């Protein structure tokens, strides 16, 4: 929830908002006060027609001191209202430190809600009253006023909520403690296992290096002996005698001449280099290798901007994952080589690929194919030895392949591998089904879980959107902030020509980057016309259509085409690389870019 959504329902009969914060945080850009309500700052009591603005949090420089907040509550008078924002997370809200002061000054909390900012996590509206006021329901609407019934409701809800919250807090503390102990044990085990694997690898490397050096020395010695024997006069004389004995008629008559030539060559070889050059007898020249040798070297160096997966996958999963990751499927005979050469972020084994009736890894882990079990175990050990994460994706019952659970996996993921949006039918499934799959069950969401385990590039970064805006006054700023933060899929950044003098702090506090210059997000939406009414599903539906189609631009057509490729459209969401080319939209289709039309609640 935004701060303005919490504040505005309680501004009836309020003419001024009194800023009583003491920290360095300015809250006026978050308020967007309606006409007739002014923001003031004074040290006088706050009564009828006024609302006090307070801030309390762990950062004293940003949120202010607790003593200042308690001192401001002393200025509350009957009929006055207040809004206090907290910098603490909702689960750690220290409301007990303010509760006594609120009760002492007759202040009743009417509504509390979570806030979606990086440094403000919750807020509560209270009123200074002489009688018990009706509380608000979960939606912020006041309940029917009845003094005794209201008191009973508050008392009953206090007891029950305190009971539930105590058990939940105790369970949360136990879970946090167990998670910390598990993380420490896992880190210790990983460090010990990694140290052992590194030590074993170093020992193996040293042994192999020693054996290779000895083999090379032995080979060199044997080659030298062979060369010496082949060049010796005794061997050549023996060959000449054997040849003469085999062919007495032809070779016996030539034997004296060959022996004389060998005797002359021996004398020439025994002379110094200078006299050897002057000898008139022919000297045997060393033979050169006249064969052609082709030496090929290829190397590609580039930043790894996608998740790299190597493993055992089904055809469908590999095809769906390939849209957002580099996928290499191993076979039983090439797994070791492929694992070394691809250097993946994760070695992934999908259970359904092992229990399938067809495929190279069929029946793996069932005990029926022990050679496949042994080969997969070696690949898992090799992947972990290389420092890669070995993951079992258990998208079926573990009992179907019990042997897989015995392997030393780093992580086991349970559940399906997601659904690619291109496999859905917008007509049959409907727009709501597309949104649900996009947000929770898409293949890209599943890959994001896998990337988080390995520290690889998050595939969800491809969903980041930059909004181009040109606000001119406070009204435009209010509309821009409301439309941007109201989107079910919020933009990652807002590009403005000159952010100086514009109250865009609320966007920054909501983790939306505000800057000038070219956008950095993969997708760009043009919101320069801030007079258009943009529904909260606009960016979500545009991205759903893009992931469904794989198009380079998504928008509207005059014929109101829906989920269809078209030759021309009014672009609402454009790929940044296409926008950087500077070509006009009417030439995109002729240049080979894909344009996809949608219609619905988006502005025409």
N, C-alpha and C positions, 0 to 999 in steps of 0.2 A: 504494500500500500504506500501511496505517496503521502507526504505530510499535508498537502492541501486537501486530500480526500478525507483525512482524519479531522482536520480543522473546520472546514467549511460547513458541515452540518450543525455545528455549534455556534455559528456566528449570527444567529437570529437575535435581534435587539442589541447587537454589539456594534458600537460605533468606533472603537479604537482598540488596537492591540498594543499592549505595553511590553516592550522588550526588556526583560529583567535578567538576561543572560550575562554572565561575567567572563566567559571564556573568549577565545579568539574566533570562534565559529560564528559566521553571519548567517542567520536563518531567514532574513527577508527575501532572498531569491527563491526560497522554497514555498513561500506562503501564497503568492498570487492572490492577494486580497481583492475582493470585489469593490466596485465603486461605492463610496460612502464609508468605507472602513479604512482608517489611517493607522500607520505604524508610528508609535511614539516611544520615547524613552524618558522616564522620570523616576523619582524616588518617593512619590506620593502614594497614599493608599489606593488600592484598586477595588472599585465597587461596582455598582450597577452600570451596565452598558460597556464594561471594559473586560478584556481578557488578557491575563498575564502569560507571557511566554518564558518558560524556564528550560534549563538544560542541565543534565546531570550525567556524568560519565567517568570513566577511569582516567582519561587524559586531562589533567588539570589545565594545561595550556589551551586545549581545544574546547573542552566542555565546561570548564570552570570548577571552582571549589565547592565542596559539599556545604561548607558554612555559608557561602553566599546564597546557595539555593534555599537553605533553611531560613536565612534572614529575609529572603524575599517572600516566603510564605507568611511571615508576620504582617505583611502589608495587605493581606487579603481581608476584604470586608464583605458583609452579606450582600448577595446579588452579583458579586464578581465571579468570573470564571478564570480558568487557567488551563494551559497546555504544557505539559512537561515531556521533553524528549530525552531518551536514554541512549547513552553510548554503549551500554552493556548488552550482550546477547540476551535474548528472551529467556533462555534457560538459566542464566546467571543474574537475573535482574535483582538487585539488592533493594527491593521495595521496603523491606523492614526498617531501613535506615531513615526513610521518609514517612513511614506510616504514622508514627506517634505525632510528628509535626502536623500532618494533615488532619488528624483527629483533633488535636489541640486547637487548631484554628477553624474547626467546623467545616472542613473541606471533604466533600464526598466525590470519589472517583466514579465517573459515569460511563466511560468507555476506554478500553485499552486495545491496542492493535500493534502488529508488527510493521516495521518500516523497511523498505528495500534500498537502503543506502549502505555505503561502506563503513561509515562512522556513526550512523544513527540507526539503531536496530529496533527500537520500540518507542511508543508514545502513549500518553494517557491524558484524557480530558477530565477535569474536576471542576467542581463548583462549590463556592462558599454559601452555605444555606442554613436557615434556622429550623428547617424540618426535613425529614427524609424525602429525597427525590426518587422517582422511579428510575431504576437502572435501564440500560440498553441491552438489546438482544445481541446475538452474534453478528447481525448485519448492521448494527449501529442504530436501529430504530428504538425509540423509547417504548417501554412497556406501559400498560395501563396503570394510572396512578391510584394507589390504594395504600395508605400508610401502613396498616398492620400487615396486609398481604405482602407489601414490598419488604418490610422488615423480616417477615418469615422467609421470604424467598432469599434474601441476602444471607440470613443466618443459616438456612439449610444448605445453600450452595457453598457457603464458606466451609462448613464442616465436611461436606462430601468432597469438594474440590481439594481441601487440605489433605483429606485421607488419600485420595487418588494421587495427588502430586507427591505426597511423601513416599508412597510405594514406587512411583515412577522415578523420583529422584534417587532413591536407594538403588533401584535397578540400573539407572544410568551410571551411578558411581561404580557399581559392580562391573558393569560392562566396560566402562572406561579403564578400570583397573585391570580387568582381564585382557583388554586390547593392548594396554601398555606392556603387560607381562608377556603376552604372545608376540608382540613386536620385538621386544628385547630378546626373547628366546629364538625367534626366527632370525633376527640379525646375528645373534651369536652363532647359531647353527650355520648360517650362510657364510659368515666369516671363517668359522672353523672348516667347513666343507670346502670353501674356496681356497683356504690356505693349504689344506691337504691335497686338493686337486692341483694347485700350482706347484707344490713340492713334488708330487708324483710326476707332473709334466716336466719339471726341470730335471728330475732324475732320469726319466726316459730320454729326454733330449741329450743329456750328457752321455748316456750309454750309447745312444745311436750315433752321436758325434764321434765317440771313441772307436766304435766298430767301423764307421765309415772311414775314419783316418787310417786305421790299420788295413782295411781292405784296399784303400788307394795306395798305401805304401807297398803292400804285397803285389798289387797289380803293376806298379812301376818297376819293382824289382824283377818280376817275371818278364815284362816287356823288354827290359834292358838285357836280360839273359837271352831271350829269343833273338833280339837284334844282334847280339854278340855271336850267337851260334850261326845265324844266317850269314853273317859277314865273315866267318872264319874260313881260312884257306883249307883247313882239314875237311870241313864239310863240303866245300866245292870240289876238292880232289876226290872225295868219296863219291859224290854225285857223278863226276866224270868217269870214274872206274865202273860204277854200276851201269851207266849208260852204255859203255863199251862192252861190258859183259852181256848185256841184253841184246845188243845188235853188233856182233863181231864184224860182220862184213862191212857195214856202213860206218860205224863209229870207231872201230879199232885203228883204222888208218889215220883218223883225225886226233887220236888220243895224245900223241907226242906234242902236237901243236897246242892243244888246249892246256896241257900241263906246263909247257913253256910260257904260255901267256899268263897263267896263274902265278908262275915264279916271277915274271917281270912286274906284274901288278903288286905283288907283295913287296918287292924292292922299292917300287915307287911310293907305296903307302908308308914305308919306313923312313923316307927322306923328309927333310924340313919343308916348310911351306914354300920357301923361295925356290929351292931346287925342284920341287914338285911341279911348279908352274912351267919350268923350262924343259921338263921331260917331254920326249917326242912320242912316247908310247901313249895310246889313248887311255884315259881315266874314266871309270864308270861314274856317270853323273847321277846324283840322287833323283829318284823319280818323284814328280809332283802329282798331287791328286787333281785330276782334271775334271772332277765332278762339280756340278753347280749346287750350291747350298743356299736355300732360301731361309732367311732369318726374319721372323715377323714379331713385332712387338706392338701391342695396342693397349692404351690406358685411357680411361675416362674418369675424370675427377669432377664431382659436382656435389653440392650439399644434398643430404638425404632429407627430402621434404615430404616423404610418404612412408607409411608403415610398411616394413618388409617382412613378409610371412613366408616361411618354408615349412611344409609339413604334409600331413595326410588329410586330405579334404575330399568331399564329394564334388561331383561336377557342378552342381548348382551353387554350392557354397563358394567354390573357387571362382565361378563366374560373377557372383554378386560381390565378393570381396575385391575382385580385380578392379572395380570401379573406383575404389578409394585406397587401394593398397597394391604393393608389388607382391604377387603371389607366385610361388614356385612349389609344385607338387612333386614329392619324392616318390620314387619307385623302389622296390626291394633291392634292386641291383645297383642303383646309382645314388642312394641316399647319402652315403658318407661323402662322396665327391661333391654333390650338390650342396650339402650343408656347409662345407668349407668354402665353396666358391661364392655362394650367395651372401654369406655373412648376415643372416637375418636378424631382425630385432627379436623375433619369437619363433620357437619351433612349436607348431600347433598340430595337435592330433585330434581329429573329430571322431567321436565315438560311432556315429552313424556310418562313417566311411569304413570303419573296421568290421562292423556287423552286417554290412550290405551283402547281398547274395552275389553280386558281381563287383569286379574291381581288383586291382593288384593286391590290395591289403585285405581282401575279404577273409573273414573268419579269424582275424587277428584278435588276440585276447580271449578267445573262446576256449583255448586249449586244444583245438583240433589241428591247428597249424603251428607246431612248435618252432619251425624255422622262421616263420614270420614274427612270432613273439620274440625270438632271440634277436632278429634283425632290428625290430623296433626298439628293444631295450638298449641295443648298442647305439642307435641313433639318439635316444634320449640322453644317454651318458655322454655321448660326444658333444651334444648341444650344451649340456651343462658344463662340460669341460672347457668349451670355448667361451664360457661366460654368458651364454644366451639363456633366456627364460624358456623353460619347457612347460607347456600348458596343455592340459587335457580339457577339451570342450565336450562336456558330457551332455549331449542333446538327446539322450535316451536313458532308459533304465540301466543302472550300473550292473545289474545282474546279467544283462545280455552279453557283456564282455568283462567278466570279473578279473581277468588277467591284467587289464589296463590299470586298475586301481592299485596294483602292486608295484608299479613303476615309480621311480623317484621324481614325481612332478613338482615343479615349483609352485604351481597354482592349478586349481581345478575349478572351472566355470560350469555352472549348471544352468540349463535353459537352452532355448533354440538360438540359432544364429541370426535371427531377425528376418525381416521381409524387405526386399528391395521395392521401392515405390513403383518401379516400372512394371512389376508383376501384378499390380492392382488394376482394377477397372473402375475409373471414376464414376461411371454411370451406375454400375451395380453396387459398388462399395459406398459411394457417396463421399461428399466433401469432408464430413466429420471423421469418417474412417481414415481418410488420407492424413488428416491432421494428427489423429491419435498415433498412427504408425510413424509418422514423421518425428513426433516428439518423443516416443517411448520405445517403439518396437522396430525401428528401421535397422537395416544392416549397418549403416553409418554409426548409429548409437551403440550397437554391439561392438563395433571396431574401436569406438572411443574407450570402452571399458578395457579392451585388450591393450590399447596404446597406453592407458594410465598405468598398467602393470609393468610396462617395460620402459616408461619414460620417453617413448617415441612421439613423433608429431601427432597431435590430436586431429583426427579426421573431421571433427566438428568445426575446426577452424575454417573449413571451406564454406560454412554457412554464415560467416560474418558479412554484414551489410554496412555500407557507408551511405549516409543520407546527405545529399547536397541541399543546403538551405540558405536562404537570404533574408533573415528577419530584419525588419527596419525599425520596429519600436517595441514597447513592452507588450503590446497586444500580440504581435507576431511571435515574440519570445514565449509567451504563455501558451499559445497554440502549438508551437513547435515542441515545447517540453511535454505538454499534455499528450500530443499525438505520438511522440517518440517513446515515452515511458508507458504509454497505454497499450503499446503493441504486445500481443502475445509472444511474438518473436522480436525482442528488442534489437534495434540497430547497435552495432559495435562502435560506431563513430559518427560524429556529425561534423560536416565540413562547412564552415562559414568563411566569408571573405575577410571579416575583421571582428574577432570575438571581443575586442576591447570595448568596454562600456555596455556589454550585453550581460544580463543576469542569467548566465548559463551554468551556474555552480551546481544546480540540482542535477543536471545531466552528468557532470563529472562525479558527483557523489553517488550516483546510481551506476557507476562503472561504465559510463558511455564517454568515450574520448571526444573532446572538442578541440579542433585545431584547424589551421589553414593549410593551403597547399593541396597536393594531389592525395586522393584516398589511398589507403593501404589495404582495405578489405577486398576480398575477391569479387564482391558484387556491389553495385552502386544503384541507388534509387534517387530520382530527382524530385525533391520536395521544395523547389524554389517558390512554387505557388502555395503559400500557406493559407489561402482562402478556401482550399478544397477540404471537404470533410472526408477524412480517411478512417475507415473502421479499424478496430483493434486487430482484425484478422488479415489485414492487407498484406504485410510482409510474410506472414505465415503461409497464406495461400499462394503467394508468388513463388516462394521457395519450394513449396510442395509441387507446384507445376513444373518448376525447373528440374527438380530431382526426378520427377516422373518422366520427363521428356529428354533431359540432357541438353536442353536448348541453350543458346548463347544470349538470348534476350526474351523476356516474357512481358506481355502487355495486352492491350485491347485493340480491337478492330471495329470499324463502323458497323460491320454486320453482326457484331456481338458473337463471334465465334468462341466456342468453349472447348478447351482441351483438344486443339487441332493445330498442326503446323500450317503457317500462312506465309505468303511472300512479303507482306508488309504489315506493320502494326504501330501503335503508339507505345513506345517502350516505357515500362514502369520499373523493370529490374533488368540491368544490363551487366554482362561480365566486364570487369574492369579492363582486362586486356583488349577487349573490343572497343571500349570507350576511349582507351588511350590512342587508338589508331587515328581518331579525329575524322573518320569518314561519316557522311550523313546517314541517318537510319534508312533512307529509301534505297541505299545501295548495299545494305548488309546481306540481303538474300542473294543478290547476284554474285557477291563475293564468296559465297559458300557458307555463310553463317546461318545457323538454324534459329528460326523465330517461332515462338509458341504463343498461341492466344488463349486467354482465359477470360471469363466473365463471371460475375457474381456480385458480391457486395462491394467490390472495388469501385472507385469513382470512375465515371465515364468521361 
